[in-house]
Amino acid sequence: MTDTQTFDASPAANEDDGRTLSSHVPLANVIMLVNSLSGSVGNQAATEAEAIFAEYDCKAEVVSLESGQFDEQIQTAIDACPDVLFVLAGDGTAGTIASRAGPNGPLIAPLPGGTMNMLPKALYGTADWKAALRLALEEGAEQEVAGGEVSDGVVKQAFYCAAILGAPALWAPAREAMRTGKISLAWTHARKALKRAFSGRLRFSLDGSPMKRTGALVLISPMISKAMDENTGLEAAAMDPTDAAQAFRLAAHAVMNDWRNDPSVTTKATRKVDVHARSKIPAVIDGEPVLLKHTAKVRFIRKAFRALAPNPPAAADAA
């Protein structure tokens, strides 16, 4: 692997600093993949990570991902079978690596290095990657992560937090622009979303049941869901605002409190979903916007990958 530095931490230094590795899993050999161009990572992240690893009694290899070599570097890291593979990158890259590792690969620790950071926040409860790294090293245990997979015959994308299908997904660019202080751009995206918000509806079937219509369908992993106690399926939430006023009310519920309390939302556990629309389906999958074909399928994956996270993960603890 290129741009790689390997080093052994000194046990003496470890004792002086009082940094103790988790007793739940072996962490003698670890690898960390860093995408310095992603989100809030920055050019100094690899050096900062090396400094943190030096405080612990483990052999750490820090790899800077390079454009055009991502696939090769990721596969090399997985094939090395480390005790844990840390990933400091965007949501999409972290999800791809978790999917590639699968349930039989190394433990994955997706640190918050992107914009939305949905999965890292669910596992570690923080958007600070350094704090998440220390938390995983000191308190981490093996956690089975369930999820889902969205497929339309061309796109096949896993998710471990949530997938939003339908017109409300069009609000994602506006929300992100507002979050970063780009008010003018946010208004432009919002106007586009409003024009399309009620022009297209979905038809969906849960576990082979008769087709129903809805404005949007949200599928939530057991780790995130407040309605699912076990890894038995995805929480399917049908959102059906009939006009702009209801849409804004639903958005307010999502920000202020539990949107399940909104009368336009109904929820149910499911393992298999079929979705149809007259045109292409806008979607947001773990924070990543995607445009699906007019027909798509979603399936539940009970054991998608193994994460290194506190027990329980932050999302479960918060629930």
C-alpha positions as CSV (number, residue, x, y, z in Angstrom):
1,M,0.0,0.0,0.0
2,T,1.3,3.5,-0.8
3,D,1.7,6.4,1.7
4,T,1.8,3.9,4.5
5,Q,3.4,4.2,7.9
6,T,3.7,1.4,10.3
7,F,4.9,1.7,13.9
8,D,4.8,0.0,17.2
9,A,3.8,1.9,20.3
10,S,6.0,1.7,23.3
11,P,4.5,-0.1,26.3
12,A,6.3,2.2,28.6
13,A,4.8,5.2,26.9
14,N,1.4,3.5,27.1
15,E,1.7,3.1,30.9
16,D,2.9,6.7,31.4
17,D,-0.1,8.1,29.4
18,G,-2.5,5.8,31.1
19,R,-4.1,4.7,27.8
20,T,-5.5,1.2,28.0
21,L,-6.9,-0.8,25.0
22,S,-10.3,-2.4,25.2
23,S,-10.4,-5.8,26.9
24,H,-13.3,-7.0,24.8
25,V,-11.4,-7.8,21.6
26,P,-7.8,-8.2,20.6
27,L,-6.4,-4.9,19.1
28,A,-2.7,-5.9,18.6
29,N,-2.7,-5.1,14.8
30,V,-4.9,-2.4,13.3
31,I,-5.1,-0.6,10.0
32,M,-6.5,2.9,9.4
33,L,-7.6,4.1,5.9
34,V,-7.7,7.9,5.6
35,N,-9.2,9.9,2.8
36,S,-7.8,13.4,3.4
37,L,-10.0,14.9,0.7
38,S,-13.3,13.9,2.4
39,G,-15.6,16.1,4.4
40,S,-13.8,17.4,7.5
41,V,-10.8,15.1,7.4
42,G,-8.0,17.5,6.4
43,N,-4.4,17.0,5.3
44,Q,-3.1,16.4,8.8
45,A,-5.4,13.6,9.7
46,A,-3.0,10.8,9.0
47,T,-0.3,12.4,11.1
48,E,-2.7,13.1,13.9
49,A,-3.9,9.5,13.8
50,E,-0.4,8.2,14.1
51,A,0.1,10.4,17.2
52,I,-3.0,8.9,18.8
53,F,-2.0,5.3,18.0
54,A,1.5,6.0,19.5
55,E,-0.2,6.3,22.9
56,Y,-1.5,2.7,22.8
57,D,0.3,-0.7,22.9
58,C,-0.6,-1.8,19.4
59,K,0.9,-2.1,15.9
60,A,-0.8,0.4,13.7
61,E,-0.6,1.0,9.9
62,V,-2.0,4.3,8.6
63,V,-2.8,4.4,4.9
64,S,-3.6,7.6,3.0
65,L,-6.1,6.7,0.2
66,E,-5.0,8.0,-3.2
67,S,-7.2,8.8,-6.2
68,G,-7.4,6.0,-8.6
69,Q,-6.1,3.5,-6.1
70,F,-9.1,3.3,-3.6
71,D,-10.3,-0.2,-4.6
72,E,-6.8,-1.7,-4.5
73,Q,-5.9,-0.1,-1.2
74,I,-9.2,-1.1,0.4
75,Q,-8.9,-4.7,-0.7
76,T,-5.3,-4.9,0.4
77,A,-6.3,-3.7,3.9
78,I,-9.2,-6.2,4.1
79,D,-7.0,-9.0,2.9
80,A,-4.4,-8.2,5.6
81,C,-7.1,-9.4,8.2
82,P,-6.3,-6.8,10.9
83,D,-7.9,-7.0,14.3
84,V,-9.8,-3.9,13.2
85,L,-10.0,-1.7,10.1
86,F,-10.5,2.0,11.0
87,V,-12.0,4.1,8.2
88,L,-11.7,7.9,8.2
89,A,-13.6,9.0,5.1
90,G,-17.1,10.1,3.9
91,D,-20.3,8.2,4.4
92,G,-20.2,6.6,1.0
93,T,-16.6,5.3,1.3
94,A,-17.2,4.0,4.8
95,G,-20.4,2.2,3.7
96,T,-18.6,0.7,0.7
97,I,-15.8,-0.7,2.9
98,A,-18.3,-2.1,5.5
99,S,-20.2,-3.8,2.6
100,R,-17.0,-5.2,1.2
101,A,-15.8,-6.6,4.5
102,G,-19.2,-8.2,5.2
103,P,-20.1,-10.3,8.2
104,N,-16.9,-12.5,7.8
105,G,-14.4,-9.8,7.3
106,P,-12.4,-7.8,9.9
107,L,-14.1,-5.5,12.4
108,I,-14.9,-2.1,10.9
109,A,-14.7,1.2,12.7
110,P,-16.2,4.0,10.5
111,L,-15.0,7.3,12.0
112,P,-16.8,10.6,11.3
113,G,-14.9,12.0,8.4
114,G,-17.8,13.0,6.0
115,T,-20.6,15.5,6.0
116,M,-23.6,13.6,7.4
117,N,-21.7,11.0,9.4
118,M,-24.9,9.1,10.1
119,L,-23.3,5.7,10.8
120,P,-20.3,7.0,12.9
121,K,-22.7,9.1,15.0
122,A,-24.9,6.1,15.6
123,L,-22.0,4.0,16.7
124,Y,-20.0,6.5,18.7
125,G,-22.3,9.4,19.4
126,T,-19.9,12.1,18.2
127,A,-18.8,13.9,15.1
128,D,-15.2,14.3,16.4
129,W,-13.2,11.5,14.7
130,K,-10.4,11.7,17.3
131,A,-12.8,11.2,20.2
132,A,-14.5,8.3,18.2
133,L,-11.1,6.7,17.6
134,R,-10.2,6.8,21.3
135,L,-13.6,5.5,22.3
136,A,-13.3,2.5,19.9
137,L,-9.7,1.7,21.0
138,E,-10.6,1.9,24.8
139,E,-14.2,0.7,25.0
140,G,-14.8,-1.1,21.7
141,A,-16.4,-4.5,21.4
142,E,-17.7,-6.5,18.5
143,Q,-21.1,-5.4,17.4
144,E,-23.2,-7.0,14.7
145,V,-24.7,-4.3,12.5
146,A,-27.9,-4.9,10.6
147,G,-28.9,-2.9,7.6
148,G,-30.6,-2.9,4.2
149,E,-29.8,-2.9,0.5
150,V,-31.5,-0.9,-2.2
151,S,-31.4,-2.2,-5.7
152,D,-33.0,-1.0,-9.0
153,G,-31.1,-3.3,-11.4
154,V,-28.3,-0.8,-11.9
155,V,-27.7,0.7,-8.4
156,K,-27.1,-1.6,-5.5
157,Q,-26.3,0.3,-2.4
158,A,-26.3,-0.9,1.2
159,F,-27.4,1.3,4.1
160,Y,-27.0,0.9,7.9
161,C,-29.0,3.9,9.2
162,A,-31.8,4.9,6.9
163,A,-33.0,5.2,3.3
164,I,-35.5,7.8,2.2
165,L,-37.4,7.1,-1.1
166,G,-39.7,9.6,-2.7
167,A,-40.1,13.4,-3.1
168,P,-38.9,14.3,0.5
169,A,-35.5,13.1,-0.5
170,L,-35.3,16.2,-2.7
171,W,-35.1,18.3,0.4
172,A,-31.7,16.8,1.3
173,P,-29.6,19.3,-0.8
174,A,-31.5,22.2,0.7
175,R,-31.0,20.9,4.2
176,E,-27.2,20.4,3.6
177,A,-26.8,23.9,2.0
178,M,-28.6,25.4,5.0
179,R,-26.4,23.5,7.4
180,T,-23.3,24.9,5.8
181,G,-24.6,28.5,5.8
182,K,-25.3,28.7,2.0
183,I,-28.7,30.4,2.3
184,S,-29.2,31.4,-1.3
185,L,-28.3,27.9,-2.5
186,A,-30.6,26.4,0.1
187,W,-33.5,28.5,-1.2
188,T,-32.8,27.4,-4.8
189,H,-32.9,23.7,-3.8
190,A,-36.0,24.3,-1.7
191,R,-37.9,25.8,-4.6
192,K,-37.0,22.9,-6.8
193,A,-38.1,20.5,-4.1
194,L,-41.4,22.2,-3.7
195,K,-42.2,22.0,-7.4
196,R,-41.8,18.3,-7.3
197,A,-42.9,17.5,-3.8
198,F,-46.4,16.5,-4.6
199,S,-46.2,15.6,-8.3
200,G,-45.1,12.0,-7.8
201,R,-46.3,9.3,-5.5
202,L,-44.9,5.8,-4.7
203,R,-46.6,2.5,-4.8
204,F,-45.0,0.0,-2.3
205,S,-45.5,-3.5,-1.0
206,L,-44.1,-4.7,2.4
207,D,-43.3,-8.4,2.5
208,G,-45.5,-9.3,-0.4
209,S,-48.6,-7.4,0.9
210,P,-51.0,-5.6,-1.5
211,M,-49.6,-2.4,-3.0
212,K,-50.3,0.9,-1.2
213,R,-49.6,4.5,-2.2
214,T,-47.6,7.1,-0.3
215,G,-45.7,10.3,-0.7
216,A,-42.5,8.8,0.7
217,L,-41.1,5.7,2.3
218,V,-38.4,5.8,4.9
219,L,-36.6,2.5,5.9
220,I,-34.7,2.6,9.1
221,S,-32.2,0.1,10.5
222,P,-32.7,-1.6,13.9
223,M,-29.7,0.3,15.3
224,I,-31.4,3.7,14.6
225,S,-35.0,2.8,15.0
226,K,-36.8,3.6,18.3
227,A,-39.5,1.1,17.3
228,M,-37.4,-2.0,16.8
229,D,-35.9,-3.7,19.8
230,E,-34.2,-6.5,17.9
231,N,-32.6,-7.2,14.5
232,T,-35.8,-8.6,13.1
233,G,-36.3,-6.2,10.2
234,L,-36.3,-2.6,9.0
235,E,-38.7,-0.1,10.3
236,A,-40.8,1.0,7.3
237,A,-42.4,4.5,7.7
238,A,-44.9,5.6,5.1
239,M,-45.1,9.4,5.0
240,D,-48.0,10.9,3.3
241,P,-48.2,14.7,3.5
242,T,-51.0,16.0,1.2
243,D,-49.8,19.6,0.8
244,A,-47.0,21.9,1.5
245,A,-48.3,22.8,5.0
246,Q,-48.3,19.2,6.1
247,A,-44.8,18.7,4.5
248,F,-43.4,21.6,6.6
249,R,-45.1,20.3,9.7
250,L,-43.6,16.9,9.1
251,A,-40.2,18.5,8.7
252,A,-40.7,20.4,12.0
253,H,-41.5,17.1,13.7
254,A,-38.3,15.6,12.4
255,V,-36.3,18.4,13.8
256,M,-38.1,19.1,17.1
257,N,-39.3,15.6,18.2
258,D,-40.2,12.1,17.1
259,W,-41.8,12.4,13.6
260,R,-43.6,9.1,14.3
261,N,-46.1,11.3,16.3
262,D,-47.2,13.0,13.2
263,P,-50.6,11.8,12.0
264,S,-49.4,11.5,8.4
265,V,-46.8,8.8,9.3
266,T,-47.5,5.1,9.7
267,T,-44.8,2.5,10.6
268,K,-44.3,-1.2,10.3
269,A,-41.5,-3.8,10.5
270,T,-40.5,-5.4,7.2
271,R,-37.8,-7.6,5.6
272,K,-38.6,-7.1,1.9
273,V,-39.9,-4.0,0.0
274,D,-41.0,-3.5,-3.6
275,V,-41.3,0.2,-4.7
276,H,-42.8,1.5,-8.0
277,A,-43.3,5.0,-9.4
278,R,-44.2,6.5,-12.8
279,S,-40.8,8.3,-13.0
280,K,-37.3,7.9,-11.5
281,I,-37.3,7.8,-7.7
282,P,-35.2,10.3,-5.8
283,A,-33.6,8.8,-2.7
284,V,-31.2,9.5,0.1
285,I,-29.3,6.4,1.3
286,D,-27.3,6.9,4.5
287,G,-27.0,10.6,3.6
288,E,-26.0,10.0,0.0
289,P,-28.4,11.3,-2.7
290,V,-29.2,8.8,-5.4
291,L,-31.7,8.7,-8.4
292,L,-33.2,5.3,-8.7
293,K,-35.1,3.8,-11.7
294,H,-38.9,3.8,-11.5
295,T,-38.8,0.3,-9.9
296,A,-36.6,-0.7,-6.9
297,K,-36.3,-3.4,-4.2
298,V,-35.1,-3.2,-0.7
299,R,-34.1,-6.1,1.5
300,F,-33.2,-6.5,5.1
301,I,-29.7,-7.8,6.0
302,R,-29.6,-9.1,9.5
303,K,-25.8,-9.3,9.8
304,A,-24.3,-6.9,7.4
305,F,-20.9,-6.4,9.0
306,R,-19.1,-6.4,12.3
307,A,-18.3,-3.1,13.9
308,L,-15.9,-2.1,16.7
309,A,-18.1,0.1,19.0
310,P,-19.0,0.5,22.6
311,N,-21.6,-1.9,23.9
312,P,-24.3,-0.7,23.5
313,P,-23.6,1.5,20.5
314,A,-24.4,5.2,21.0
315,A,-27.7,5.1,19.1
316,A,-29.0,2.2,21.2
317,D,-27.9,3.8,24.4
318,A,-29.6,7.0,23.4
319,A,-32.8,5.2,22.6
